[in-house]
Amino acid sequence: MKYLLSILFSGFIIMSLYGQSVDTLLYGGDTTLCKIMVKNKKNDYKVFIKKNISVDWNEIYPDYGDFAFSENFCYISIELPDTEKKVWAKCYFKGKISLLEYKYSYYLKTPDKIYKLASNKVKDNESVSQMQKSLFKGQMIAILSDKLDYDYSKLQYNTKSLVLPLIKYHQNNNFTYCDYNDYYPANIDLVLGFTGGI
């Protein structure tokens, strides 16, 4: 056991020296420490891994992985309601109820079911009523209403807005969660340089 821990620790040190972060691929209880790269090809996520100091990137198909994650992102291999096979879906919030995205649509994954949240996209020359535009709000209310008292009126169809009721639900019930959204600080310090010349 000590030998295994020393090897893992050495791997972390070596990857740190080479400037690479350590990402993780999980499949069937097995954990692979590697470098992960995700590409969006034709609105479909492709996950590639590179082990140790290898120069080759190898694609991992959704059937051969459960989770691909680092501290900045998480992708889940899952069969969604409108897919016929497993796909890599981007996970923006992981917990008892998770928020996933695939092909610009959002999904809520509960312990019992996966729900596709209706998009508020409008096609060219098509008028959509306010009721249809906020259909996803009704879905969120239907899924969470018995679990959470929340004001859904300001909810928007984006990840940073959709996770707010999920965060509140998890905090109210002391459930663990991970929020993989990028939040940038509101204050940005600007350094201006002035040069003069004649």
C-alpha positions in Angstrom: 0.0 0.0 0.0 2.8 2.4 0.9 4.5 1.5 -2.4 1.3 2.4 -4.4 0.9 5.7 -2.6 4.5 6.6 -3.3 4.0 5.9 -7.0 0.9 8.0 -7.1 2.6 10.8 -5.2 5.6 10.6 -7.6 3.2 10.8 -10.6 1.6 14.0 -9.2 5.1 15.5 -8.7 6.3 14.6 -12.2 3.1 16.0 -13.8 3.4 19.2 -11.8 7.0 19.6 -12.9 6.0 19.2 -16.5 3.3 21.9 -16.0 0.4 19.5 -16.6 -2.7 19.3 -14.4 -3.9 15.9 -13.3 -7.3 15.1 -14.6 -9.3 11.9 -13.9 -11.2 9.4 -16.0 -13.5 7.0 -14.2 -14.9 3.8 -15.6 -16.6 1.0 -13.7 -14.8 1.9 -10.5 -11.4 2.2 -12.1 -9.6 5.5 -12.0 -7.1 6.7 -14.6 -5.0 9.8 -13.8 -4.2 11.5 -17.1 -4.5 14.7 -19.1 -7.9 15.3 -20.6 -8.9 17.4 -23.6 -12.4 17.8 -24.8 -13.4 19.0 -28.3 -16.8 20.0 -29.5 -17.1 18.5 -33.0 -20.4 19.0 -34.8 -22.2 19.9 -31.6 -21.0 16.6 -30.1 -18.4 16.4 -27.3 -15.3 14.2 -27.9 -13.1 13.3 -24.9 -9.4 12.6 -25.5 -6.8 11.4 -22.9 -3.1 11.5 -22.8 -1.4 9.3 -20.2 1.9 10.1 -18.4 4.4 11.6 -20.7 2.9 10.2 -23.9 2.6 12.5 -26.9 -0.5 10.8 -28.3 -4.1 11.8 -27.5 -6.5 8.9 -27.6 -10.3 9.3 -27.9 -12.4 7.7 -25.2 -15.8 6.8 -26.4 -18.8 7.3 -24.0 -19.2 3.5 -23.6 -15.6 3.3 -22.1 -15.9 6.0 -19.5 -18.3 7.1 -16.8 -16.8 10.5 -15.8 -14.0 12.7 -17.2 -13.2 15.6 -14.9 -10.7 18.0 -13.4 -11.2 20.8 -11.0 -12.5 23.0 -13.9 -14.9 20.7 -15.8 -16.9 17.5 -15.7 -18.3 15.4 -18.5 -20.6 12.5 -17.9 -21.2 9.5 -20.2 -25.0 9.1 -20.3 -27.9 8.1 -22.4 -30.2 11.2 -22.6 -33.9 11.1 -23.5 -33.3 12.1 -27.1 -30.2 10.0 -27.8 -30.1 6.4 -28.8 -26.8 5.7 -27.2 -24.5 7.0 -24.6 -22.9 10.5 -25.2 -20.6 12.8 -23.4 -22.7 15.5 -21.7 -21.1 18.5 -20.1 -22.0 18.6 -16.4 -22.3 22.2 -15.0 -23.6 21.1 -11.6 -23.2 17.7 -10.0 -25.1 16.6 -6.9 -28.4 14.9 -6.0 -29.9 16.8 -8.9 -27.4 17.5 -11.7 -27.5 20.0 -14.6 -26.2 18.7 -17.9 -25.8 20.2 -21.3 -25.7 18.5 -24.7 -26.1 20.1 -28.1 -27.0 23.4 -26.6 -29.9 21.9 -24.6 -30.0 21.5 -20.8 -31.1 18.5 -18.8 -31.8 17.9 -15.1 -30.7 14.5 -13.9 -32.5 13.3 -10.7 -32.0 10.0 -9.0 -35.1 8.6 -10.9 -35.2 10.3 -14.3 -33.5 12.7 -16.7 -35.6 15.7 -17.9 -34.8 17.8 -21.0 -35.5 21.4 -20.3 -37.4 23.1 -23.1 -35.2 25.5 -25.1 -36.3 29.1 -25.5 -34.6 29.4 -28.9 -36.6 31.1 -31.6 -36.2 30.2 -35.3 -36.1 32.9 -37.9 -39.5 34.4 -38.8 -41.2 32.5 -36.0 -43.1 34.2 -33.3 -43.2 32.5 -29.9 -45.4 33.6 -27.1 -44.0 34.5 -23.6 -45.6 31.3 -22.3 -43.6 29.1 -24.7 -40.4 31.1 -24.1 -40.5 30.3 -20.4 -41.6 26.7 -20.7 -38.4 25.6 -19.0 -39.4 27.6 -15.9 -42.6 25.5 -15.6 -40.5 22.4 -15.9 -38.1 23.5 -13.2 -41.1 24.3 -10.9 -42.7 20.9 -11.6 -39.4 19.1 -10.8 -38.4 21.1 -7.8 -41.7 22.6 -6.4 -42.2 19.9 -3.7 -38.5 20.1 -2.7 -37.8 23.9 -2.7 -39.5 27.2 -2.2 -37.9 29.4 -4.8 -38.8 32.5 -7.0 -38.5 31.1 -10.5 -39.7 34.3 -12.2 -36.1 35.6 -12.9 -34.8 32.3 -14.1 -32.9 32.4 -17.4 -32.0 29.6 -19.9 -28.3 29.6 -19.0 -26.1 27.6 -16.6 -25.4 30.3 -14.1 -29.1 31.0 -13.7 -30.3 27.4 -13.8 -27.9 26.3 -11.0 -29.2 28.8 -8.5 -32.2 26.8 -7.4 -30.1 23.7 -7.4 -27.5 25.3 -5.1 -30.2 26.4 -2.7 -31.8 22.9 -2.7 -28.5 21.2 -1.9 -27.6 23.8 0.8 -31.0 23.5 2.4 -30.7 19.7 2.6 -27.0 19.6 3.4 -26.3 17.6 0.2 -22.8 17.7 -1.2 -22.4 19.2 -4.7 -19.9 20.6 -7.2 -20.6 23.7 -9.3 -18.5 23.6 -12.5 -19.6 27.0 -13.8 -16.9 29.6 -14.5 -17.4 32.7 -12.3 -15.3 35.7 -13.1 -14.7 38.5 -10.5 -16.7 41.6 -11.0 -13.8 43.9 -10.3 -11.0 43.9 -12.9 -7.9 45.8 -12.3 -6.6 47.6 -15.4 -3.0 48.6 -15.8 -2.6 51.5 -18.2 0.7 52.6 -19.6 1.2 56.0 -21.1 4.0 57.0 -23.4 4.8 60.3 -24.8 6.7 61.5 -27.7 7.4 64.4 -29.9 
